[in-house]
Each structure stands twice: as C-alpha cells, then as structure tokens.
Amino acid sequence: MSSLSIFRKVAIAEGISYLLLLFIAMPVKYIFHYKELVKYTGWAHGLLFVLYAATLVLAWQEQKWKFGKAVLIFLASLLPFMPFIVDKKLKDERAL
C-alpha cells in the first residue's frame, strides 16, 4: 500500500472527525451541557490530525510534490469539508 493511499484514508477519517467535532459534539456540549462528547471526539480528532500531518509528509516525499502543494494540502485540513475535496483531487490526479 502506497503512502498516498494511506494518506487519503487518514484524510477522510480526519475530515469526518472534524465534522463530528464541529457539528455534533460542540452543539451537544453547549445545548445539553454534555462535555464528555467533546472530550472524546476532540481526542480522536487530535490523534487523526497528527496522523494526517505525518502521512502527508510521507506522501509528499513519495509523490515528490512541490513544497507549496504540500502546504496547501496541510492547510486544507484546517477547513471543514476540504479534506474531502483534496481527496477527490488526488484521486483524479492519480487517474491521469
């Protein structure tokens, strides 16, 4: 399995965890005062974010991407839904 394939899987998981944190766990915390969901979802998201960064470095080296492309892919992880768009673009690039 290539580093790019692993990165894409981690990116999807990280994107899902971010959406769960923002749109489920945080509202539950502030509406129902249930803090534990943010604690565990945040922990999982943090771990996946670190894995995202680490697997991005491996994919960057393997794919010989330019520095700017790697930076943009990293920055995409900071915005909701962007990891899914990056995944689609990487998939389309690979098909070419």
Backbone bond lengths (Angstrom), bond angles and torsions (degrees), N, CA, C in turn:
res aa  C-N    CA-C-N  psi(-1)  N-CA   C-N-CA  omega(-1)  CA-C   N-CA-C  phi
1 M - - - 1.457 - - 1.538 107.99 -
2 S 1.312 115.47 132.78 1.462 119.80 -176.74 1.532 111.30 -79.17
3 S 1.322 115.08 160.69 1.471 120.22 176.18 1.519 111.07 -61.90
4 L 1.325 116.71 -34.81 1.461 120.16 179.10 1.521 111.00 -64.92
5 S 1.310 116.83 -41.79 1.463 121.04 178.53 1.526 111.32 -62.77
6 I 1.314 116.01 -43.09 1.471 120.76 177.74 1.522 109.98 -64.64
7 F 1.342 116.40 -44.36 1.457 120.34 179.07 1.524 111.13 -58.22
8 R 1.330 117.14 -45.18 1.469 120.42 -178.17 1.523 111.17 -61.74
9 K 1.316 117.61 -39.42 1.473 120.82 178.02 1.535 111.15 -65.96
10 V 1.316 115.60 -44.32 1.466 120.23 178.33 1.531 110.41 -64.29
11 A 1.329 117.07 -39.47 1.469 121.18 -179.89 1.526 111.05 -61.89
12 I 1.315 117.48 -41.65 1.463 120.87 177.90 1.520 110.22 -64.33
13 A 1.328 117.01 -45.81 1.471 120.49 179.38 1.525 110.79 -62.64
14 E 1.326 117.25 -40.95 1.457 121.39 178.89 1.533 110.51 -65.05
15 G 1.318 116.56 -41.64 1.462 120.73 178.22 1.520 112.30 -62.72
16 I 1.321 116.04 -41.82 1.472 120.31 177.85 1.518 110.27 -64.84
17 S 1.328 116.86 -44.41 1.466 119.67 -178.71 1.533 111.14 -63.09
18 Y 1.326 116.52 -35.67 1.470 120.93 178.75 1.531 110.22 -65.83
19 L 1.321 116.30 -44.60 1.464 120.09 178.60 1.534 111.54 -63.97
20 L 1.333 116.11 -41.26 1.473 119.73 177.23 1.524 110.69 -61.28
21 L 1.315 115.95 -42.33 1.461 120.33 179.87 1.532 111.21 -64.24
22 L 1.328 116.19 -47.71 1.463 120.26 -176.19 1.525 114.12 -72.38
23 F 1.324 116.58 -42.75 1.457 119.83 -169.25 1.527 115.49 -105.43
24 I 1.318 117.09 -7.05 1.470 120.06 176.48 1.526 109.91 -120.72
25 A 1.333 115.83 -61.89 1.466 119.74 -173.12 1.530 112.72 -63.55
26 M 1.325 117.55 -45.85 1.464 119.55 -178.55 1.537 112.14 -64.61
27 P 1.334 119.34 -47.10 1.467 118.06 176.63 1.538 112.85 -60.14
28 V 1.329 116.67 -39.69 1.468 119.74 178.26 1.526 110.01 -61.67
29 K 1.316 116.29 -39.98 1.461 120.33 179.50 1.532 110.96 -60.98
30 Y 1.313 116.80 -47.47 1.462 119.92 -173.69 1.528 113.80 -84.95
31 I 1.309 117.98 -25.58 1.464 119.95 179.37 1.530 111.23 -87.07
32 F 1.342 115.91 -45.28 1.463 120.21 -175.42 1.526 113.62 -105.90
33 H 1.337 116.94 0.05 1.469 122.69 178.72 1.529 111.74 58.18
34 Y 1.314 114.97 38.82 1.465 121.59 178.57 1.529 108.04 -108.89
35 K 1.333 115.56 96.77 1.463 121.51 -171.62 1.529 114.19 -80.21
36 E 1.313 117.14 -21.82 1.463 120.03 -173.91 1.531 113.05 -63.32
37 L 1.328 116.92 -33.80 1.462 119.37 -179.48 1.534 110.85 -62.78
38 V 1.324 117.29 -39.86 1.466 120.65 177.25 1.525 109.91 -67.14
39 K 1.304 116.28 -38.54 1.467 120.40 -179.26 1.533 110.62 -58.73
40 Y 1.318 117.04 -50.78 1.462 120.04 -175.63 1.522 112.84 -78.63
41 T 1.310 117.52 -37.70 1.460 120.42 176.94 1.533 109.66 -67.17
42 G 1.317 116.41 -40.56 1.458 121.07 177.58 1.514 112.49 -63.68
43 W 1.323 116.12 -39.77 1.460 120.21 178.12 1.528 110.10 -63.69
44 A 1.327 116.97 -46.33 1.463 121.30 179.56 1.535 110.25 -62.92
45 H 1.315 116.09 -42.87 1.458 119.74 179.80 1.539 110.64 -64.39
46 G 1.312 117.26 -41.36 1.465 120.84 177.71 1.517 112.32 -59.78
47 L 1.316 116.35 -44.04 1.465 120.93 177.91 1.529 110.12 -63.27
48 L 1.321 116.53 -44.94 1.465 119.86 179.84 1.532 111.62 -66.40
49 F 1.330 117.55 -32.86 1.467 120.80 177.37 1.531 110.44 -64.89
50 V 1.318 116.75 -42.74 1.473 120.64 177.81 1.532 109.70 -63.92
51 L 1.337 117.17 -42.01 1.464 120.59 177.04 1.526 111.39 -64.12
52 Y 1.335 116.03 -37.54 1.467 120.94 176.67 1.522 109.26 -57.79
53 A 1.316 116.96 -50.17 1.469 121.06 -178.44 1.529 111.06 -62.79
54 A 1.323 116.75 -43.44 1.470 120.27 -178.14 1.527 111.66 -67.08
55 T 1.333 116.92 -44.62 1.464 118.77 -179.60 1.530 111.10 -72.48
56 L 1.334 116.97 -26.15 1.469 119.74 174.13 1.525 109.98 -63.17
57 V 1.317 117.50 -43.42 1.472 120.67 178.96 1.528 110.38 -61.33
58 L 1.326 116.42 -42.24 1.470 119.71 179.47 1.528 111.25 -65.06
59 A 1.342 116.68 -44.23 1.466 120.24 179.13 1.529 110.55 -65.38
60 W 1.323 116.45 -39.04 1.471 121.89 178.96 1.527 109.91 -58.31
61 Q 1.318 116.21 -45.95 1.463 120.25 179.72 1.528 110.83 -66.36
62 E 1.321 115.69 -44.96 1.471 120.41 -177.36 1.533 111.65 -64.89
63 Q 1.325 115.96 -42.63 1.463 121.03 -175.79 1.533 113.27 -86.32
64 K 1.335 115.76 -9.79 1.470 121.72 -179.51 1.533 111.89 57.35
65 W 1.339 114.37 44.36 1.457 120.40 177.38 1.519 109.43 -71.83
66 K 1.321 116.21 154.93 1.455 120.88 172.20 1.527 108.54 -71.43
67 F 1.325 115.20 156.12 1.461 121.32 -178.38 1.527 111.47 -56.01
68 G 1.325 116.88 -44.13 1.467 121.10 -178.51 1.521 112.95 -59.70
69 K 1.314 116.93 -38.50 1.467 120.45 178.87 1.527 110.22 -65.77
70 A 1.312 116.67 -43.29 1.464 120.40 178.91 1.531 110.73 -62.98
71 V 1.318 117.10 -39.83 1.470 121.18 178.75 1.524 110.05 -64.13
72 L 1.326 117.22 -44.67 1.467 119.99 178.91 1.525 111.83 -62.34
73 I 1.323 116.62 -40.47 1.464 119.81 178.07 1.524 109.93 -64.94
74 F 1.330 117.18 -38.76 1.462 119.66 176.78 1.527 110.74 -63.82
75 L 1.324 116.71 -47.00 1.467 120.59 -179.15 1.528 111.71 -62.29
76 A 1.318 116.79 -29.25 1.465 120.90 178.61 1.528 111.34 -61.33
77 S 1.315 116.87 -28.28 1.465 119.63 -179.27 1.523 112.29 -69.41
78 L 1.321 117.07 -14.68 1.463 120.99 -178.08 1.531 112.74 -86.58
79 L 1.321 117.24 -9.42 1.458 121.59 -177.73 1.531 110.50 -113.57
80 P 1.320 117.09 134.78 1.478 118.72 178.54 1.533 110.51 -58.96
81 F 1.305 115.70 143.06 1.466 125.71 177.28 1.529 114.39 74.52
82 M 1.318 118.83 -17.72 1.467 120.17 -177.21 1.532 113.94 -65.52
83 P 1.338 120.49 -35.56 1.462 117.73 177.68 1.535 112.74 -58.14
84 F 1.325 117.10 -30.12 1.464 120.57 179.25 1.532 110.88 -72.25
85 I 1.314 116.32 -36.64 1.465 121.09 177.68 1.533 109.65 -68.93
86 V 1.330 116.31 -42.46 1.464 120.49 177.31 1.526 109.82 -61.29
87 D 1.325 117.15 -43.40 1.462 120.69 179.36 1.526 110.83 -58.94
88 K 1.322 117.01 -44.47 1.465 120.33 179.78 1.524 110.67 -63.17
89 K 1.329 117.29 -42.63 1.471 120.35 179.62 1.536 110.99 -64.40
90 L 1.326 117.03 -41.58 1.463 120.13 178.32 1.524 110.95 -65.05
91 K 1.317 116.01 -38.75 1.460 120.61 177.91 1.525 110.40 -64.16
92 D 1.332 116.76 -43.64 1.465 121.41 178.87 1.529 110.98 -64.81
93 E 1.334 117.27 -40.10 1.470 120.94 177.48 1.518 110.88 -61.38
94 R 1.302 115.36 -41.62 1.461 120.35 -177.45 1.538 111.44 -66.19
95 A 1.348 114.60 -33.61 1.460 119.19 179.50 1.532 112.31 -66.42
96 L 1.332 115.73 -28.19 1.471 119.94 178.51 1.492 108.66 -73.54
